[in-house]
Amino acid sequence: MQTEHDTIVQRISAQVREFDKAKIPFRIYHGSTLSTRTSARRRSQIIDTSSLNNILSFDHEKKRVWVEPNVPMDHLVRATRAVKFLPKVVMELPNITAGGGFAGTSGESSSFKHGLFDRTIIGIEIVLGNGDVIKASGEDPETRDLFFGCAGSCGSLGVITALQMELIDAKEFVELEYVPVSSIQESIEVLQRAEKDASVDYIDGIQFALDRGVIMLGRLSANILPGTEPRTFNRATDAWFYMHAEQVLEKHLGDEVCFKESIPVDSYLFRYDRGVFWSGLRAFSYFATPFNSITRYLLDPFMYSRTMIHALHRSGLASQAIIQDLAVPYEKAEDFIRWTDERTGLWPLWLCPVKPSPQGEKSFSMGKQIGPEMQLDIGIWGMGPKDPYQFIKLNRDFERKVEELGGLKCLYAHAYYTQDEFWRIYDEDAYNKLRNKYHAESLPSVYDKVKVDLKGIAGGVSPQKSETWTEWLKRSFWGTWPLGGLYGVASATKGLLVQSDFLLKK
């Protein structure tokens, strides 16, 4: 496997050298994505890393593994469990890759203990913009600046070809405890109390309304709870996890002892895959389809993250979807949630505490203003205004509010900052020094990768601009219900049958 890996890396290195020599900017093609951003790749200007999807080697004594960047989470969990290990942090949608988690920003239910996913990576192999192949790590004084700069900078400093990851001992089950809450403040109090409990391995919450939610505490366990059967969430007949959590909340509200159940570890780790948290509900609403156990069963093949993200991109509905993870300090969380409710009315919200990085070891995506306090990641997923200008304005309002509260947004999704606004939050000088030092000028900058067309809006002002016939036809097609959605479903169906590529159309 290592010989094959080295051969691919040398091919990538040679391609990068050619691009560098010709001064041609290039992008990296991974072969899949969980980002909602539109692909801007051209076949003649890409470095194809899609074949880098293997587990390379384990260090059993040190509990570490070298993996290629396109290894998805479900393959990673399967491979590590086979040798009785687990990743410290597992992104909860199985198609997210190790490289994507490192280059993006991924906080999950074990992040209260281990931090963002990139904190579990201790070394990388990277092809620099001039074609040189080097290894970088936080422990190497010569390359630590590159290592921490690459974390969260969206692959804009080089082509990462391998990552070394820390592991923990695996167990077969997660014992999940459901704690009902009746206010935002109570949710925060339960989260903060649970963080101090050394027996807890996983923490997240679902806030269904201002006065109703559930915090879930997971503990790795070798055995199931006595007298119970394991609960699963990966079969077509199983409930979607968020619906099950709400049923537990309603059934056990007021109980003196919180309800607990045992879940097989892989079913727990990917419990939000079916329905993609609760985004699948929007698909039923869009197509005016009854939402019940029968329709969920019949449409189950379309309700997984791999298929739904495909359909979202091809349908054109990504331009109307609010898919954001926004982190704020605990003391500002209630203010932000109430503001979100007033502006959008979107529920449920996902709550996930994230441990901060030590000073001097922050990833790029942590920006300049995040301090040492715990951050609460609030996941907001739903459909926004159909009017493009109002949609952009709403997202810009989100970004301003989060900045005002001393928080930060995850850069895996659309970003609506102007260039000046973006570099007010992130360290432009340090970033540009890294790009110069490590020959990364031929790659798009991180801002180039995350920005979207603001359609002339800055500060919420709608421009008066005439529309071309081409723009009118395109808008008419995608805006006519249900044409865009049907096209997305047809494309996703084709992808299911023949594994077609939706990032680079033939």
C-alpha atoms as one frame of an Amber mdcrd trajectory, in Angstrom:
protein
   0.000   0.000   0.000   2.834   2.404   0.868   4.515   1.804  -2.519   1.266
   2.607  -4.347   0.821   5.696  -2.175   4.333   6.932  -2.930   3.756   6.445
  -6.662   0.577   8.566  -6.563   2.306  11.250  -4.492   5.179  11.457  -6.981
   2.664  11.824  -9.829   0.925  14.644  -7.957   4.284  16.255  -7.217   5.228
  16.203 -10.916   1.860  17.730 -11.906   2.218  20.488  -9.336   5.723  21.285
 -10.617   4.334  21.649 -14.143   1.553  23.970 -12.968   4.086  25.971 -10.943
   6.482  26.255 -13.880   3.673  27.469 -16.175   2.264  29.789 -13.462  -1.149
  28.119 -13.819  -3.415  28.319 -10.743  -4.963  24.977  -9.869  -7.554  23.445
  -7.576  -7.644  20.108  -5.808 -10.216  17.510  -6.873 -11.119  15.060  -4.096
 -13.876  13.102  -5.844 -16.565  13.849  -3.239 -17.743  16.659  -1.024 -19.963
  17.362   1.969 -19.557  21.102   1.496 -22.541  23.090   0.267 -20.278  25.338
  -1.814 -20.512  25.142  -5.606 -17.578  23.440  -7.304 -15.391  25.856  -9.302
 -13.071  23.202 -10.745 -11.970  22.907 -14.377 -10.617  19.601 -15.642  -7.528
  21.233 -17.147  -6.613  22.959 -13.875  -6.950  20.306 -11.187  -4.782  17.989
  -9.156  -6.757  14.751  -8.853  -6.338  13.208  -5.385  -9.494  11.071  -5.558
  -7.502   7.799  -5.464  -5.926   8.697  -2.102  -8.551   6.823  -0.084  -6.648
   4.120   1.806  -5.525   3.335   5.340  -1.713   3.249   5.199  -0.319   1.949
   8.502  -1.062   1.541  12.216   1.222   2.152  15.179  -0.540  -0.060  17.719
   1.750   0.844  20.595   1.319   4.604  20.222  -2.322   4.308  19.083  -1.824
   6.153  15.818  -2.684   5.605  12.170  -1.543   7.109   8.860  -4.448   7.596
   6.461  -4.873   9.132   3.046  -7.032  12.277   2.903 -10.029  10.823   1.045
 -10.764   8.085   3.570 -14.416   8.659   4.611 -15.427   8.375   8.242 -17.369
   5.111   7.902 -14.367   3.384   6.266 -12.068   4.853   8.903 -14.231   3.625
  11.775 -14.498   0.165  10.209 -10.723  -0.097   9.771  -9.844   1.167  13.241
 -12.465  -1.001  14.953 -10.964  -4.041  13.239  -7.813  -3.458  15.328  -9.779
  -2.413  18.444  -9.327   1.356  18.111 -11.515   4.371  17.363 -10.698   7.897
  16.161 -10.910  10.444  18.965 -13.322  12.596  16.950 -15.628  11.160  14.282
 -17.609  13.476  12.051 -21.213  12.346  12.270 -21.890  12.095   8.534 -20.046
   9.041   7.159 -18.982  10.540   3.840 -16.930  13.349   5.410 -13.272  12.528
   4.813 -10.245  12.743   7.060  -8.691  15.383   4.812 -11.930  17.342   4.676
 -12.217  17.310   8.454  -8.656  18.562   8.836  -8.772  21.224   6.115 -12.303
  22.306   7.055 -13.731  22.853  10.525 -15.353  19.854  12.215 -16.611  19.829
  15.775 -18.493  16.731  16.893 -19.897  15.173  20.062 -16.467  14.238  21.463
 -15.058  17.711  20.736 -15.795  18.897  24.275 -12.969  16.539  25.296 -10.634
  16.444  22.275 -11.348  19.697  20.427 -11.952  20.001  16.704 -11.120  17.058
  14.453  -7.877  18.742  13.377  -6.662  18.557  17.008  -6.535  14.753  16.675
  -4.173  15.000  13.687  -0.500  15.093  14.722   1.254  15.071  11.360   0.660
  15.532   7.644   2.382  14.746   4.375   1.937  17.597   1.910   2.940  18.519
  -1.622   3.926  22.175  -1.605   3.060  24.587  -4.383   6.458  24.066  -6.038
   6.085  20.257  -6.038   8.278  19.497  -3.001   6.953  16.720  -0.750   7.478
  17.240   2.991   6.032  16.161   6.327   4.845  18.695   8.881   3.746  18.377
  12.496   3.062  20.476  15.545   6.060  18.909  17.287   8.545  19.948  14.587
   9.729  23.544  15.128  10.649  23.786  11.431   7.170  22.965  10.121   4.718
  23.662  12.966   3.699  26.953  11.327   2.681  25.094   8.174   0.945  22.329
  10.146  -1.303  24.661  12.146  -1.785  26.925   9.120  -3.067  24.001   7.037
  -5.600  23.032   9.702  -8.828  24.746   8.734  -7.475  26.660   5.712  -9.447
  24.628   3.143  -6.481  23.095   1.326  -5.106  26.474   0.274  -1.491  25.933
   1.392  -0.694  22.719  -0.457  -1.961  19.289  -1.454  -2.267  17.096   1.643
  -1.575  13.474   0.734  -1.559  11.744   4.152  -2.446  12.437   7.773  -1.351
  10.824  11.034  -4.186  10.536  13.530  -4.439   9.739  17.243  -6.737   6.887
  18.336  -8.432   5.639  21.496  -9.401   2.153  22.636 -12.648   0.943  21.099
 -15.679  -0.512  22.834 -18.711  -2.134  21.276 -21.461   0.164  22.551 -22.282
   3.703  23.586 -24.524   4.013  26.619 -26.567   7.104  25.825 -28.301   9.125
  28.536 -31.065  11.564  27.535 -31.410  14.614  29.813 -34.621  16.657  29.203
 -34.280  20.451  29.464 -36.921  23.171  29.561 -34.898  26.298  28.708 -31.759
  27.437  26.902 -30.121  28.252  30.219 -30.847  24.755  31.526 -29.322  23.267
  28.377 -26.143  25.259  28.979 -26.019  24.253  32.639 -26.377  20.552  31.780
 -23.691  20.821  29.086 -21.243  22.570  31.404 -21.875  20.086  34.204 -21.419
  17.106  31.889 -18.100  18.442  30.581 -16.644  18.002  34.060 -17.765  14.336
  34.299 -14.737  12.184  33.428 -16.964   9.202  32.597 -18.637  11.020  29.673
 -17.145  10.455  26.210 -19.698  12.212  23.989 -21.958  15.254  24.490 -24.426
  16.958  22.164 -27.927  18.345  22.334 -31.018  19.057  20.273 -32.984  22.186
  21.124 -36.500  21.751  19.716 -37.759  25.140  20.953 -36.849  27.817  23.470
 -38.527  25.816  26.226 -37.876  22.242  25.087 -34.776  20.211  24.350 -32.664
  17.197  25.215 -28.966  16.906  26.060 -27.397  13.525  25.282 -24.437  12.112
  27.199 -22.620   9.109  25.746 -20.292   6.694  27.514 -18.316   3.982  25.713
 -19.222   0.573  27.115 -18.228  -3.040  26.508 -21.733  -4.322  27.291 -25.377
  -3.380  26.820 -27.498  -2.233  29.730 -28.961  -5.247  31.591 -32.419  -6.280
  30.456 -32.379  -4.170  27.289 -31.882  -4.632  23.556 -29.471  -2.462  21.524
 -31.049   0.497  19.735 -29.980   1.117  16.131 -30.510   3.995  13.698 -29.088
   2.628  10.437 -31.948   0.404   9.190 -34.842   1.544   7.018 -37.281   0.536
   9.766 -35.444   2.505  12.461 -36.566   5.956  13.533 -34.458   8.911  12.458
 -32.333   9.791  15.456 -33.659  13.303  16.085 -37.244  11.971  16.020 -36.334
   9.214  18.451 -34.697  11.784  20.767 -37.866  13.887  20.697 -39.997  10.812
  21.473 -37.742  10.011  24.437 -38.101  13.616  25.609 -41.892  13.476  25.467
 -42.175  10.018  27.018 -39.734  10.502  29.882 -40.181  14.182  30.712 -40.532
  14.437  34.492 -38.935  11.051  35.255 -36.740  11.094  38.343 -34.013   9.144
  36.521 -32.940  10.005  32.985 -33.634   7.415  30.289 -30.642   5.424  29.032
 -30.130   2.948  26.202 -27.275   1.065  24.540 -26.361   1.797  20.915 -23.778
  -0.108  18.813 -20.837   2.271  18.486 -20.946   2.666  14.707 -24.723   3.233
  14.782 -24.176   5.930  17.413 -21.341   7.642  15.562 -23.426   7.945  12.363
 -26.825   8.322  14.019 -27.564  11.534  12.083 -26.799  10.075   8.629 -30.376
   9.059   7.808 -32.266  12.292   7.305 -28.985  14.255   7.587 -29.870  15.396
  11.097 -33.379  16.724  10.226 -32.707  18.187   6.789 -34.544  15.273   5.144
 -37.778  16.697   6.515 -37.307  19.653   4.142 -37.262  17.268   1.166 -40.654
  15.835   2.144 -42.018  19.372   2.563 -40.597  20.507  -0.790 -42.276  17.661
  -2.677 -45.491  17.924  -0.613 -45.036  14.279   0.398 -46.657  12.881   3.567
 -44.060  12.458   6.316 -44.767   9.169   8.062 -43.139   5.802   8.760 -44.335
   4.323   5.452 -43.011   7.119   3.220 -39.740   7.269   5.192 -39.321   3.527
   4.667 -40.084   3.676   0.929 -37.797   6.659   0.344 -35.050   5.479   2.683
 -32.358   5.045  -0.069 -32.608   8.788  -0.773 -32.344   9.858   2.864 -28.596
   9.401   3.473 -26.006  12.157   3.419 -24.166  10.858   0.337 -27.356  10.974
  -1.730 -28.931  14.083  -0.225 -25.855  16.275  -0.716 -25.698  15.098  -4.351
 -29.355  16.043  -4.859 -28.910  19.371  -3.055 -26.101  20.436  -5.399 -27.814
  19.341  -8.611 -31.253  20.696  -7.692 -30.007  24.261  -7.285 -31.584  24.331
  -3.815 -28.170  24.769  -2.153 -28.517  28.453  -3.036 -31.614  28.614  -0.776
 -30.383  26.391   2.057 -29.121  27.777   5.339 -26.529  25.203   6.384 -24.307
  26.776   9.006 -22.414  25.819  12.149 -21.904  28.932  14.262 -19.909  28.829
  17.493 -20.303  31.371  20.299 -19.129  31.544  23.926 -21.513  29.955  26.421
 -22.459  33.277  27.993 -23.635  34.565  24.597 -25.425  31.371  23.475 -28.917
  32.233  24.731 -28.705  35.694  23.169 -27.738  34.160  19.828 -30.407  31.427
  19.916 -33.173  33.925  20.730 -31.935  36.186  17.922 -31.953  33.201  15.538
 -35.516  32.325  16.525 -36.704  35.897  15.966 -35.029  36.133  12.566 -35.776
  32.674  11.132 -37.978  30.539  13.377 -35.809  27.569  12.368 -35.934  24.607
  14.744 -34.496  22.248  15.875 -30.986  23.535  16.591 -27.975  21.317  17.234
 -25.814  22.052  20.283 -22.225  20.815  20.472 -19.592  22.102  22.934 -16.075
  22.455  21.496 -12.873  22.547  23.541 -10.596  25.407  22.476  -7.059  24.855
  21.203  -4.097  25.906  23.363  -2.749  29.342  22.515  -0.101  29.044  19.827
  -1.665  25.882  18.419  -4.850  27.258  16.911  -5.880  26.174  13.446  -6.334
  28.908  10.846 -10.122  28.587  11.034 -10.147  29.624  14.716  -9.416  33.182
  13.606  -7.951  35.990  15.665 -10.610  36.522  18.328 -11.374  33.048  19.725
 -10.007  32.850  23.268  -9.465  30.022  25.757 -13.115  29.584  26.771 -15.302
  26.693  25.609 -17.347  27.447  22.506 -20.883  26.197  21.861 -21.362  25.169
  18.232 -24.959  25.817  17.155 -26.005  23.996  13.994 -28.665  25.839  11.971
 -30.081  23.961   8.986 -33.139  24.879   6.984 -34.429  26.791   3.960 -33.983
  30.540   3.762 -35.750  33.251   1.717 -36.238  32.490  -1.979 -35.336  36.028
  -2.933 -31.546  35.878  -3.483 -30.886  39.322  -2.047 -32.870  38.659   1.120
 -31.141  35.277   1.423 -27.688  36.857   1.209 -28.689  39.602   3.635 -29.910
  37.056   6.198 -26.675  35.083   6.009 -24.629  38.269   6.315 -26.695  39.169
   9.367 -25.803  35.789  10.866 -22.120  36.434  10.251 -22.252  39.907  11.786
 -24.135  38.675  14.847 -21.670  35.855  15.484 -18.722  38.239  15.154 -20.434
  40.719  17.480 -20.811  37.989  20.113 -17.166  36.953  19.898 -17.838  33.716
  18.016 -16.936  32.181  14.700 -18.552  30.272  11.851 -17.340  27.038  10.286
 -15.899  27.534   6.804 -17.199  24.293   5.259 -20.315  26.130   4.065 -21.109
  29.312   2.160 -19.388  32.453   3.470 -20.920  35.844   2.728 -18.101  38.092
   3.903 -16.551  40.768   1.753 -12.789  40.383   1.506 -12.198  43.142   4.071
 -14.687  41.571   6.486 -13.079  38.152   6.115  -9.571  39.379   6.878 -10.846
  41.350   9.846 -11.618  37.978  11.434  -8.667  35.891  10.190  -4.937  36.629
  10.304  -4.138  37.763   6.771  -0.509  38.703   7.403   0.424  35.363   8.952
  -1.491  33.475   6.277   0.159  35.321   3.383   3.590  34.766   4.903   2.857
  31.018   4.918   1.696  31.113   1.292   4.897  32.872   0.311   7.185  30.686
   2.427   5.660  27.416   1.188   5.125  28.377  -2.476   1.306  28.305  -2.303
   0.579  31.294  -4.543  -0.656  29.019  -7.364  -3.465  27.695  -5.189  -6.672
  29.680  -4.617  -6.556  31.552  -1.313  -8.823  30.429   1.479 -11.054  33.452
   0.837 -11.274  32.553  -2.860 -12.410  29.061  -1.846 -15.112  30.033   0.638
 -16.572  33.234  -0.841 -19.810  33.385  -2.803 -21.199  35.873  -5.293 -22.711
  38.630  -3.158 -24.626  39.917  -6.214 -23.450  43.429  -5.458 -24.820  43.406
  -1.915 -22.644  44.888   0.815 -24.414  45.871   3.987 -27.772  44.559   2.791
 -28.343  46.963  -0.121 -29.984  45.370  -3.178 -28.487  46.604  -6.450 -30.685
  47.740  -9.311 -29.452  45.520 -12.104 -31.133  44.422 -15.316 -31.436  40.676
 -15.922 -30.212  38.991 -19.102 -32.365  36.503 -21.041 -29.990  33.692 -20.028
 -30.231  34.639 -16.353 -34.031  34.878 -16.632 -34.313  31.412 -18.227 -32.027
  29.862 -15.638 -33.861  31.504 -12.755 -37.229  30.526 -14.217 -36.231  26.857
 -14.489 -34.671  26.493 -11.047 -37.322  28.660  -9.449 -40.292  26.736 -10.852
 -41.496  24.110  -8.431 -40.664  21.230  -8.561 -38.313  21.237 -11.588 -35.080
  21.829  -9.679 -35.932  19.248  -7.043 -36.901  16.623  -9.633 -33.634  17.195
 -11.494 -31.697  16.779  -8.239 -33.501  13.542  -7.394 -32.931  12.174 -10.917
 -29.229  12.990 -10.680 -28.990  11.419  -7.229 -30.784   8.306  -8.514 -28.244
   8.022 -11.314 -25.490   8.440  -8.754 -26.937   5.582  -6.694 -27.061   3.293
  -9.724 -23.765   4.049 -11.455 -21.774   6.031  -8.851 -21.615   9.034 -11.203
 -19.521  12.092 -10.441 -21.495  15.236  -9.579 -18.486  17.479  -8.961 -17.012
  17.323 -12.467 -19.700  16.816 -15.081 -18.634  14.894 -18.157
